[in-house]
Amino acid sequence: MTHSTEGADVTDTVDISRRTLITGLIGITLPVPAAAAAPDDLAANKTVIRQLLEGVQRDGDFDLFERLFAPDYVDHTPFGDARPDRNGTREIYRTFRAAFPDWNAEVHLQIAEGDLVSTYKTYHGTHLGPFIGIAATGRATRFNVMDVMRVRNGQITDHWTVADGAGLMAQINQQD
């Protein structure tokens, strides 16, 4: 942000400093939003992410997956050793749906800025199939996720996430 002070331009570095600090603390490069989008574009981008959560992840509509994810999609923080592309993300979703057939997201907060949509959610599901080498336990699980997805022309092009994978694993690894 630039402010004018008696004819001189002064750059406000507070936002830049916060981004640098946060990036250093969490060890990832934060996405930079595109120029401001119209309110209709922001709502449309949020709708794309809702379709992902409800249609693909919850309902298993992988034809919808093919329409929502851009051919050049990049997952900047892939789960486990999954490939950081469409194929890797598709397999992640299939793995979760096979292990947790009732997998669904409870959205707590969703914010859109430019071409980015950030969603804070809690995933719920019952562990009814093998997951990362762990046999089905029948346990109800929940874990929190905060992610950012870039949406351009109605398709998801990029993804960054912070998820409580350790919490999920602790729930299905616990000894009775």
Secondary structure, DSSP 4 states (H G I P E B T S, - for coil): -EEEETTEEEE--HHHHHHHHHHHHHTSPPPPP-S---HHHHHHHHHHHHHIIIIIIIT--HHHHHHHEEEEEEESS-STT--SSHHHHHHHHHHHHHH-TT-EEEEEEEEEETTEEEEEEEEEEE--S-BTTB-----EEEEEEEEEEEEETTEEEEEEEEE-HHHHHHHHH---
